[in-house]
Amino acid sequence: MAKAKAIADEKILSYNDVVLRRSDLDILSGPYFLNDRIIEFYFSYLQSCYPSEDILLVPPSIAFWIKECPDIGSLKDFVEPLHLSHRNLIIFPINDNTDLDIAEGGSHWSLLAFSRDANVFVHHDSSGRGMNKVHAKRVYKAVVSYTDTRAAYLECSSTPVQANGYDCGVYVTAIARSVCHWNQSDGPKDTENLWFSAIKEQVSPSIVSDMRNEILELIRSLMAKQ
């Protein structure tokens, strides 16, 4: 048992500030709920693909702390270094964990994206039932003043719906990729021209299923370059 745990905990990749372990490969290989490390890794990878100071993909641990921060003073010290007022696009992974004493807790992921051009925070929840709405609104209320806007909050009703109970985290990575790609494309970026059609075209159960393998192969290719 101890040997098996040691193998699972073996470090396989250091990428930017993210350390992945062998157990993370098992999560991606099977029909399992994504953990914080995999989402943080992929967000870090996307940040490298779109290296602009205008874009910020917030790591899961930071998004969770913003949501559950117990006092305003601590929140200010934590949020101000993110320079949210200078960002045109900010993406938060939202988790339904509420216990600060439980690392990597929760049972559902969703995504909250802020567009400065459209002056709106949009929540994408692949459950189709708004399971994380209350959690997304907590993050929105905690950070909106730091964006120096009076941005509205929008619950997106056209978010693609997951076909099972474990792919919510993969939907978050797929939607984040689609939003980042849309942000770099030409064309207007106002409220009438948000990323909804791009997500509809680029995020589906089959694409999400393939994305598990894409992330797995990405990790393996980076491992080979170490």
C-alpha positions in Angstrom: 0.0 0.0 0.0 2.8 2.4 0.9 4.6 1.6 -2.3 1.5 2.2 -4.4 1.0 5.6 -2.7 4.6 6.6 -3.3 4.2 5.8 -7.0 0.9 7.8 -7.2 2.6 10.8 -5.5 5.7 10.6 -7.8 6.3 14.0 -9.4 6.2 13.7 -13.2 6.2 17.3 -14.4 7.0 20.8 -13.2 5.4 23.4 -15.5 5.7 27.0 -14.6 4.5 27.0 -10.9 2.5 23.7 -11.2 3.8 20.3 -10.2 1.9 17.3 -11.5 2.0 13.8 -10.1 1.5 10.3 -11.6 -2.0 10.1 -10.1 -3.0 13.0 -12.2 -2.3 10.9 -15.3 -4.7 8.3 -13.9 -7.4 10.9 -13.5 -7.1 12.0 -17.1 -7.0 8.4 -18.4 -10.3 7.4 -16.7 -13.7 8.8 -16.2 -12.8 10.8 -13.1 -13.5 14.3 -11.7 -10.6 16.7 -12.5 -8.6 17.9 -9.5 -7.2 21.4 -8.9 -3.7 20.5 -10.2 -4.9 19.5 -13.7 -7.0 22.6 -14.1 -4.2 24.8 -12.7 -1.8 23.2 -15.2 -4.1 23.7 -18.2 -4.8 27.3 -17.2 -1.1 27.9 -16.9 -0.6 26.4 -20.3 -3.3 28.6 -21.8 -1.7 31.6 -20.1 1.5 30.7 -22.0 -0.4 30.3 -25.2 -1.9 33.8 -24.8 1.0 35.7 -23.2 -0.8 39.0 -22.7 -1.0 41.2 -19.6 -4.6 41.8 -20.7 -5.5 38.2 -19.9 -5.6 36.5 -16.6 -6.5 32.8 -15.9 -6.9 32.5 -12.2 -5.6 29.3 -10.5 -8.2 27.2 -8.7 -6.7 27.7 -5.3 -6.8 31.5 -5.6 -10.3 31.5 -7.0 -11.4 29.3 -4.0 -9.7 31.6 -1.5 -11.4 34.7 -3.0 -14.7 32.9 -2.7 -14.2 31.8 0.9 -12.0 34.6 2.3 -13.3 35.3 5.8 -12.5 39.0 6.0 -12.3 42.0 3.7 -8.8 43.0 4.8 -7.3 39.7 3.8 -9.2 39.7 0.5 -7.8 43.1 -0.4 -4.2 41.9 0.2 -4.9 38.8 -1.8 -6.7 40.4 -4.8 -4.8 43.6 -5.4 -1.6 41.8 -6.6 -3.7 40.3 -9.4 -4.1 43.8 -11.0 -7.7 43.0 -12.1 -8.3 46.6 -13.1 -5.7 46.2 -15.9 -7.2 43.0 -17.4 -9.5 42.8 -20.3 -10.3 39.2 -19.8 -10.3 37.3 -16.5 -11.3 33.6 -16.1 -12.0 32.0 -12.8 -12.6 28.3 -12.2 -15.5 27.9 -9.7 -15.7 25.0 -7.3 -18.5 24.2 -4.9 -16.2 23.4 -2.0 -16.9 25.7 1.0 -14.5 24.2 3.6 -11.2 26.0 3.9 -9.8 23.0 5.8 -10.4 20.6 2.9 -7.8 20.8 0.1 -9.2 19.9 -3.4 -12.7 19.4 -2.0 -16.0 19.9 -3.8 -17.9 17.9 -6.4 -18.6 20.4 -9.3 -16.6 22.8 -11.4 -17.9 25.7 -13.5 -16.3 28.8 -15.1 -16.8 32.6 -14.5 -15.4 34.9 -17.2 -15.1 38.7 -17.2 -15.0 40.8 -20.3 -14.1 44.4 -19.9 -15.2 45.3 -23.4 -18.7 43.9 -22.7 -18.6 45.0 -19.1 -20.0 41.7 -17.9 -19.1 38.6 -15.8 -20.6 35.4 -17.5 -21.0 32.2 -15.6 -20.9 28.9 -17.6 -22.2 25.9 -15.7 -22.2 22.6 -17.6 -24.6 21.0 -15.2 -27.5 22.7 -16.9 -29.1 23.3 -13.5 -27.1 26.2 -12.2 -25.5 24.1 -9.5 -22.6 26.6 -8.9 -24.6 29.8 -9.4 -24.3 30.8 -5.7 -20.6 30.2 -5.7 -20.0 32.1 -8.9 -21.9 35.1 -7.6 -19.8 35.1 -4.4 -16.6 35.4 -6.6 -18.3 38.1 -8.7 -19.3 40.1 -5.7 -15.9 39.8 -4.1 -13.9 41.0 -7.2 -16.1 43.3 -9.2 -15.0 46.4 -7.4 -11.4 45.5 -8.1 -12.0 45.6 -11.8 -12.9 49.3 -11.6 -16.2 48.6 -13.4 -19.8 48.3 -12.6 -19.9 45.0 -14.6 -23.1 43.0 -14.6 -23.5 39.3 -13.8 -24.9 37.0 -16.4 -25.9 33.3 -16.0 -25.4 31.8 -19.4 -28.4 29.6 -20.4 -26.7 28.3 -23.6 -23.7 26.7 -21.9 -23.2 23.2 -23.4 -24.4 20.5 -20.9 -22.2 17.6 -19.8 -23.4 14.1 -20.6 -22.2 12.5 -17.4 -21.4 13.3 -13.7 -17.6 13.7 -13.9 -16.6 15.9 -16.9 -17.4 19.3 -15.4 -13.7 20.1 -15.0 -13.0 19.2 -18.6 -15.8 21.5 -19.7 -14.1 24.3 -17.8 -10.8 23.7 -19.6 -12.6 23.5 -23.0 -14.7 26.6 -22.4 -11.6 28.5 -21.1 -9.7 27.6 -24.3 -12.6 28.7 -26.5 -13.0 32.0 -24.7 -9.2 32.8 -24.9 -9.3 31.9 -28.7 -12.3 34.2 -29.2 -10.6 37.0 -27.3 -7.6 36.9 -29.7 -9.8 36.8 -32.8 -10.7 39.9 -34.9 -14.1 41.5 -34.6 -16.1 43.4 -32.0 -16.1 42.3 -28.4 -19.2 44.1 -27.1 -22.2 42.5 -25.3 -23.8 41.6 -28.7 -20.7 39.8 -29.8 -19.6 37.6 -26.9 -18.0 34.2 -27.1 -21.3 32.2 -26.9 -21.4 31.0 -30.6 -17.7 30.1 -30.3 -18.4 27.9 -27.3 -21.4 26.3 -29.0 -19.2 25.3 -32.0 -16.1 24.3 -30.0 -17.5 22.6 -26.9 -19.5 19.4 -27.0 -19.5 16.0 -25.3 -17.3 14.5 -28.0 -14.9 17.4 -28.0 -14.7 17.2 -24.2 -14.0 13.5 -24.4 -11.2 14.1 -26.8 -9.8 16.9 -24.7 -9.0 14.5 -21.8 -6.6 12.8 -24.2 -5.3 16.1 -25.6 -4.3 17.2 -22.1 -2.9 13.8 -21.3 -0.8 13.9 -24.5 0.3 17.5 -23.8 1.6 16.5 -20.4 3.4 13.5 -21.8 5.0 15.6 -24.5 6.2 18.1 -21.9 7.5 15.3 -19.7 9.6 14.1 -22.7 11.2 17.5 -23.0 12.2 17.7 -19.4 
